[in-house]
Amino acid sequence: MERRADTDGLGARERGVLALERRGFAGAGAKERAIREELDLSPVRYYQLLNALLDDPRALAHDPVTVNRLRRVREARRAER
């Protein structure tokens, strides 16, 4: 996958992770399959990258709706612990 940064400073992989998170998935395993096939990542690595992106101001500038939604989900899960 291409590693060149776009004008927002995010690489193609980072933009791909955010794009995948914008989509809805039906059925068990569909998201994990898409992660492997489209991004060539293991699900564990995908979620590591996603978690780092949620704290990256470039990701927030690129896709504020998705990043803010995922931040709220992350904070709700942390509050449950």
N, C-alpha and C positions, 0 to 999 in steps of 0.2 A: 504494500500500500504506500502511496505517496506521502512523504513526510514534509513537503513544502508548507510553510505557513501562509495563510491567507492574510488579507489586510487587517484582520482582527487579532492576529498573532497566534491563533490556534492552528495546529497542524491538521492534516486530513483525518488522521485517526481520532483526534479529539472531537472534531466536527461530526465524524461518523458516530461516535458514542452518543453525543447529544441528539443527533437525528434519530437514532434507534430508540432513545428514551421518549421521543415525541410520539412514537407509534404505539398502537394498541395491539395486543397479541391474544389470539384465541387459542385455547387448548394448552394442555400441559406440555412443557418442553419447547414450545414454539419460539419463545424469546431466546432460550439457550442455543437453539439451532441457528437462529439468525445471527447471534453473536459469533458463533464459530464460522458460519458460512460467509457472512458479509464482512466481518472485521478480522477474521482469522485470529481470534483471541480465545483463550479459555474463559469461561464465565467468571472464575475467581479473579483473573487479571482484569477483565472488563469492569467488575465492580470496584476494584482498587483504583483504576483510572477514573471511573465515574465519581467516586468519593473525593478524589483529589480535585476533579473539575468543579465540584460544588463549592470549593473554597477558592477558586481561581477567578479573579475579577474579569479576565478576558472571556471566560465562559459566560459569566453573568451578562456582559455586554453583548455577546453573540446571540444568546437565547435566554433572555430574562424570565420569560414565562415558565419554561421548563426547569431552569435552575432554581427559581424560587419555589416552585411546586415540590421539587425533590428535596430542597432544604427543609421545607415544612414537614415532609414525610420523615426525613431523617431525625429532626428534632422531636417529633411525636414518638418515634421509636425509642429515642434516648430517654424521654420522660417516662416511658413505661417501665424502664429497668430499675 
